[in-house]
Amino acid sequence: MERRIVRTADGSLTLQLPAWQEQYHSLHGAVQEAFHVFIHRGLHSLPGREISLLELGFGTGLNALITYLEARQRDLAVRYTGLEAYPVTQSEWEALDYGSLFPEPEAPEVFRALHQAPWEVETAISDTFLLHKRCMDFRDLRQSEAFDLVYFDAFGARVQPELWTEAVFASVFAAVRPGGCLVTYAAKGSVRRAMQAVGFEVERLPGPPGKREMLRAWRIS
């Protein structure tokens, strides 16, 4: 499927799928959406100095990059697993150039390292950040109480409804440790109800620019 690079409202770039009229990130601002949903409502919501994190939709690597930078600032050790069925190409991630958007001098090198890390092998990006990229469909996830936090960053239910079902959320619920949570930009009632049906306790939170709400779901026990 054709992918185009487009500019978002905060100046950062994203990938667009014209056939679906869908983007990898919000056109209201790729970077500000990523921070609002996944860092401020996700990473910051958990205590402790170590975290095991699952991203459903590794995509452009933006969420992994900002997680790395935030974890360094907060002295967190992160084991990061990213699932992606259709990895972006080198020419695409180089054109997105996310590393140049941040003041941290190591950001460009880290962004390259995240993408150049081999698939299916856990790789040390630094002494406190381990990355395991897996080329697979979300629906094939089979893990038990392995993660503290999930970034659910699939394409929207409008274009990929099969990724927002009770069956998918049941496998994610099984993969989350008690006390852990899932965050997503989505806020549809059908998504919330699917999460609740498998055992998550779901809360509506203010959304990023361009969205009124987002969801955060907790596994209590």
C-alpha positions as CSV (number, residue, x, y, z in Angstrom):
1,M,0.0,0.0,0.0
2,E,1.3,3.4,-0.9
3,R,2.7,5.5,2.0
4,R,3.3,9.3,1.7
5,I,5.2,11.6,4.0
6,V,3.1,14.6,5.1
7,R,3.7,17.4,7.6
8,T,1.6,17.7,10.8
9,A,0.5,20.9,12.6
10,D,3.4,20.9,15.1
11,G,5.9,20.8,12.2
12,S,6.8,17.1,12.6
13,L,6.2,14.6,9.8
14,T,4.2,11.4,9.6
15,L,3.3,8.7,7.1
16,Q,-0.1,8.8,5.3
17,L,-1.9,5.9,3.6
18,P,-3.9,7.7,0.9
19,A,-6.0,4.6,0.1
20,W,-7.3,4.5,3.7
21,Q,-7.2,8.3,4.3
22,E,-5.3,7.3,7.5
23,Q,-2.1,8.5,9.1
24,Y,0.4,6.9,11.4
25,H,0.1,10.0,13.7
26,S,-2.4,12.8,14.2
27,L,-2.3,15.6,11.6
28,H,-2.8,17.9,14.6
29,G,0.8,17.1,15.6
30,A,2.6,13.8,15.6
31,V,5.1,14.6,18.4
32,Q,2.6,16.3,20.7
33,E,0.1,13.5,20.3
34,A,2.8,10.9,21.1
35,F,3.8,12.7,24.3
36,H,0.2,13.4,25.4
37,V,-1.1,9.8,25.0
38,F,1.9,7.6,25.6
39,I,4.2,9.5,27.9
40,H,2.0,11.8,30.0
41,R,-0.9,9.4,30.3
42,G,1.1,6.1,30.1
43,L,4.7,6.1,31.2
44,H,4.2,8.8,33.8
45,S,1.3,6.9,35.4
46,L,3.4,4.0,36.6
47,P,5.7,3.9,39.7
48,G,9.0,2.2,39.9
49,R,12.4,2.4,38.3
50,E,12.0,-0.5,35.9
51,I,9.3,-1.1,33.3
52,S,8.5,-3.7,30.7
53,L,6.6,-2.1,27.8
54,L,4.7,-3.4,24.8
55,E,4.0,-1.3,21.8
56,L,1.3,-2.6,19.4
57,G,2.3,-0.8,16.2
58,F,6.1,0.1,16.3
59,G,5.5,2.0,13.1
60,T,7.8,5.0,12.6
61,G,9.7,4.5,15.9
62,L,8.6,7.8,17.3
63,N,7.0,6.4,20.5
64,A,10.1,4.3,21.1
65,L,12.4,7.3,20.7
66,I,10.4,9.6,23.0
67,T,10.2,6.8,25.6
68,Y,14.0,6.3,25.4
69,L,14.6,10.1,26.0
70,E,12.0,10.3,28.8
71,A,13.4,7.2,30.5
72,R,16.9,8.6,30.4
73,Q,15.7,11.8,32.0
74,R,13.8,10.0,34.7
75,D,16.5,7.3,35.3
76,L,14.1,4.4,34.2
77,A,15.3,1.1,33.0
78,V,13.0,0.0,30.1
79,R,12.6,-3.4,28.3
80,Y,10.7,-2.3,25.1
81,T,8.9,-4.8,22.9
82,G,7.4,-3.5,19.6
83,L,5.2,-5.5,17.3
84,E,4.8,-4.4,13.7
85,A,3.5,-6.4,10.8
86,Y,4.6,-4.0,8.1
87,P,7.9,-2.3,9.0
88,V,8.7,1.1,7.5
89,T,11.6,1.3,5.1
90,Q,15.0,2.9,5.7
91,S,14.2,5.7,3.2
92,E,11.0,6.4,5.1
93,W,12.4,6.6,8.6
94,E,15.4,8.6,7.4
95,A,13.0,11.1,5.7
96,L,10.9,11.4,8.9
97,D,14.1,12.4,10.7
98,Y,12.6,12.4,14.2
99,G,15.9,12.5,15.9
100,S,16.5,16.0,14.7
101,L,13.4,17.3,16.6
102,F,14.7,16.9,20.1
103,P,17.3,18.9,22.0
104,E,19.0,15.8,23.4
105,P,22.3,15.5,21.4
106,E,22.0,11.7,21.3
107,A,18.5,11.7,19.8
108,P,19.5,11.3,16.1
109,E,21.9,8.4,16.9
110,V,19.3,6.7,19.1
111,F,16.6,7.0,16.4
112,R,18.9,5.4,13.9
113,A,19.8,2.6,16.4
114,L,16.1,1.9,17.0
115,H,15.5,1.3,13.4
116,Q,18.8,-0.5,12.6
117,A,18.4,-2.9,15.5
118,P,17.7,-6.4,14.1
119,W,14.2,-7.9,14.2
120,E,13.4,-10.9,16.5
121,V,16.4,-10.3,18.7
122,E,16.6,-8.3,21.9
123,T,19.1,-5.5,21.4
124,A,20.7,-3.1,24.0
125,I,20.2,0.4,22.7
126,S,21.8,1.6,25.9
127,D,22.7,0.1,29.3
128,T,19.2,0.8,30.5
129,F,17.1,0.4,27.3
130,L,16.5,-3.0,25.7
131,L,14.6,-3.2,22.4
132,H,12.9,-6.3,21.0
133,K,11.2,-5.7,17.6
134,R,8.9,-8.5,16.4
135,C,7.5,-8.6,12.9
136,M,4.1,-10.0,13.6
137,D,0.3,-9.4,13.6
138,F,-1.1,-8.2,17.0
139,R,-3.6,-11.0,16.8
140,D,-0.8,-13.5,17.3
141,L,0.2,-12.2,20.7
142,R,0.5,-15.0,23.2
143,Q,2.1,-13.9,26.5
144,S,1.2,-14.0,30.1
145,E,1.7,-11.2,32.6
146,A,4.8,-9.9,30.8
147,F,4.2,-6.2,30.6
148,D,3.6,-3.2,32.9
149,L,2.5,-0.8,30.1
150,V,1.0,-1.2,26.7
151,Y,1.0,1.5,24.0
152,F,-2.0,0.5,21.8
153,D,-1.2,2.4,18.6
154,A,-2.9,0.5,15.8
155,F,-4.5,2.2,12.9
156,G,-8.0,3.3,13.7
157,A,-11.0,1.0,14.0
158,R,-12.5,2.7,11.0
159,V,-9.9,1.1,8.7
160,Q,-8.8,-1.9,10.8
161,P,-11.7,-3.0,13.0
162,E,-10.2,-6.5,13.3
163,L,-7.5,-5.0,15.6
164,W,-10.0,-3.5,18.1
165,T,-12.0,-6.6,19.1
166,E,-12.6,-8.4,22.3
167,A,-10.3,-11.2,21.1
168,V,-7.4,-8.8,20.7
169,F,-8.0,-7.1,24.0
170,A,-8.3,-10.4,25.7
171,S,-4.8,-11.4,24.6
172,V,-3.5,-7.9,25.6
173,F,-5.2,-8.2,29.0
174,A,-3.5,-11.6,29.5
175,A,-0.1,-10.1,28.6
176,V,-0.4,-7.2,31.2
177,R,0.7,-7.7,34.8
178,P,-1.8,-6.9,37.6
179,G,-1.4,-3.1,38.3
180,G,-0.4,-2.4,34.7
181,C,-2.2,-0.4,32.1
182,L,-2.9,0.2,28.4
183,V,-3.1,3.6,26.8
184,T,-4.5,4.5,23.4
185,Y,-5.5,7.6,21.4
186,A,-8.8,5.9,20.7
187,A,-12.0,6.8,22.5
188,K,-14.8,5.0,20.6
189,G,-17.5,3.5,22.8
190,S,-17.2,0.1,21.0
191,V,-13.4,0.1,21.9
192,R,-14.1,1.0,25.5
193,R,-16.8,-1.7,25.8
194,A,-14.5,-4.4,24.3
195,M,-11.8,-3.5,26.8
196,Q,-14.3,-3.7,29.7
197,A,-15.7,-7.0,28.5
198,V,-12.3,-8.7,28.9
199,G,-11.6,-7.3,32.4
200,F,-10.0,-3.9,32.0
201,E,-11.1,-1.0,34.2
202,V,-11.3,1.8,31.7
203,E,-11.2,5.6,32.2
204,R,-11.8,8.4,29.7
205,L,-9.1,11.1,29.8
206,P,-8.7,14.4,27.9
207,G,-7.4,13.7,24.4
208,P,-4.5,15.3,22.5
209,P,-5.1,18.3,20.2
210,G,-7.8,17.4,17.8
211,K,-9.4,14.7,20.0
212,R,-11.8,15.3,22.9
213,E,-11.0,12.1,24.7
214,M,-8.6,9.1,24.9
215,L,-8.7,5.9,26.9
216,R,-6.6,4.4,29.6
217,A,-7.3,0.8,30.8
218,W,-6.0,-0.8,33.9
219,R,-5.6,-4.5,34.8
220,I,-6.5,-4.5,38.5
221,S,-6.0,-8.2,39.3
